[in-house]
């Protein structure tokens, strides 16, 4: 008997599958809407390997989010002891042993570039693995769905409850669910603001009504958005609000691993009676369990679709059915479109992880990572900036010498006070003064720990005949105790010949 297999590639079925999975009839004469009215979904609880991975990711990532603000890190006297802190008031970002100053914002830029390249690489290799396991929208939506299942039951029970008339029991279940949702959302908003202030102090002030008004505003904002996005909008966020489903098309090709319905094995599909032969048909019995567990309500058998977040729950659901009907697992699995076509041609499957764009992403990711690591390891704890006075450019003193004024900013990134020695080079006979003090060689400055101090410096030069109108020179700053040095270029204006 000849086996009938639909050889249409999944990518050509996408548009039709999106509408069919949402119960929308399609025809050539029917105009396609850019927005489909939301049909409430009742995802069924899945069991299996990938569901366990999602449980693990959920608990670990939520644990990191809620616990991190409470981790302490000793930075010395007068320094914040919160391990991760975005301190807007003092213009600092603390991450364990790393302290980022405003002028080092390029580190934040580097982290964003690393995150982007990592996401590009992961997507080109494994599809939307980020969306399925680590995206905050996925994590909190999954948590809210589990709360919903706890109070209202699994898929069939929730559908039955929604169709039932209002009763005391129904009101209790619905109210309890929303109360827990609000509590989770409030904990999410409360944890968010703890990243911007000392967590124990802010938590106490928040509960006693003494916290800054901005804390209440942002906590309320995060609470509202978490409740709305995870509790009500859910898959609509992924489909209509998130740009990533559209961007990912540039990273995915026929060799990318995605959650794939192996239609070379599953077609033609249809119900199967126990004891009947499997000759002339595929392994898919059209049970639709893959649709029942899908949190975005699609039918993976229609191929790769924009809504699919790659959560792999359909794999668990299908494997469970395959065990019951005594067929091999893996009818739905992580696979590539190219492998499906190879098997249809009688060729063996193979996985090509090393492809031009994956190599490019990996090389760029490694290069940016190494550059940032080198920058951190060689990062100086001392910085000096010089700003020359321009009004006036210079002043001629009574003895005929020319004086220029400068403002020097010394940045001490250490957690202890430091004393520095200042000198200048190149100028023939400079006289450096500050606050009435005079030195022909150097000056000493004390800069408090983790602060920037400004000093007004005057340099007078009597030997101006050998100087150009503009003469380049350097300020030399040295830590007296450690010998750590830094330099800053400056210009001396003499008013002499060009």
SULKABEL-V349081 format. One record per helix or strand. SS is the DSSP state (H for helix, E for strand). FROM is the first residue (numbers start at 0). TO is the last residue. If there is no record, write none. Layout:
SS,FROM,TO ; SS,FROM,TO
This chain:
H,9,20 ; H,48,69 ; E,71,71 ; E,81,81 ; E,83,86 ; E,91,94 ; E,97,100 ; H,101,103 ; H,105,125 ; H,128,132 ; H,135,151 ; H,154,162 ; H,167,193 ; H,198,207 ; H,212,232 ; H,234,240 ; H,243,249 ; E,257,260 ; H,262,265 ; H,288,291 ; H,299,301 ; H,312,323 ; E,331,334 ; H,336,343 ; H,355,376 ; E,381,387 ; E,394,395 ; E,401,411 ; E,417,423 ; E,429,433 ; E,436,438 ; E,441,446 ; E,450,460 ; E,469,478 ; E,484,492
